Amino acid sequence: MAARPRGTPTLSNGRTYTLGATGIVNALNAATGAVVWSRNAASETGTKIPDWGLSSSPLWSTTPSSSRSPAISSLTTSPPAPALDRSRSRVSYSSPHLATIDGVAQVLLLSSEGVASFASADGKLLWEHAWKGYPIVQPAVLPDGNVLISVTEQSGTRRLAATRGAGGWTVQGALDVERPEALLQRLRRSQGHAFGFDGSILAA
């Protein structure tokens, strides 16, 4: 297994952040390529490397976070100080996704168990939806705050409605469609349609 990055690098404030297949997180000077800091996220969190290596793109947020998920760690210090709950370790080839749902900034994570949402401010678990799979693509957040997810090449696409009430968050599966089964490329949305490539066709 090659150690090169499998996810898109992240650019922010003159730095380039990369995650390699073996768990090495590098912060580089975007102009010169010089290493600003480097950490081994896999060894520091006790994470087992999955079959195809780690394949996530780092998420940069200006909101300081003290994370309770192994897929979220704070990049607000140099180097970052991870605050992790290893009991929530799950397999995923997807990347953390920053979104605002019902007025709350949160990070969505697709994993082998489904989708989970964490508050971007403190890493607190907000809500979860179980749907077992082996996700690769990103969740897609619609203008109304609903979320489209796809977890395998046979799963199709599911639309979720997450809402906040007096008793906390509730999540409902509002719609399932057979296609697109977004396997290797994220869903794109435009004018009320979701477009995805499911391995053999482009579907909307």
Phi, psi and omega in degrees: 000122179289146184272001184295158177299142176253353180242165180290131175298156180249132180253132177198129173051045176079011178235152175245125181252131180229150172237119180275168184296335180264004174102006179281122175257123180243138168250119185244149169293118186296335182275322187249342184082001180293142180284121176275313171203162181214137178223153174258096185294328182291309183291325182290335181252001181068031183274131175281131180289125179289173188308318184259016181080173176282132190227036183258152170267133178299145177253124177256129176226142178280355178274118178301139182225144171242094197279148173249009179243142180293345181267355179238125170221153186287131174249027184267353175245170183227101359282168182289152176250106183289140173233100196233149172252100186292342181293346182261019183293129180217155182276137177198144169251010177272170180248152174300143188233117181278131182210162172241117182235128182053037176080005183246124176289131184208163178245124180263136179230122171270137180213185180296344181260349183135216180240140177230148180239135180235141176296129182290339183285321186223003178077007181292136177294125180263309181203162179221154172221118183281128174198095188294140180182202180220070193289147177238323187273174179272151167293152178244122182264126182273164181302331180274004179091352175292159186235132174260130178226153175216132191243343176211175178287350176248358191282337192073201183234138181241140177255126182247144175243109178257125181228150181254130179230187182298329182265009182114202184266144172234147182230131178234139172279102188280333187197137171239134175232148184293325181220155003280147173263089188288095186271309189242353182221139186296152176292143173245142180237144179199127173051048175081009179238150174245128182250137179207151176254120187252027175105331180227334181221161169263125184235154177230000000 
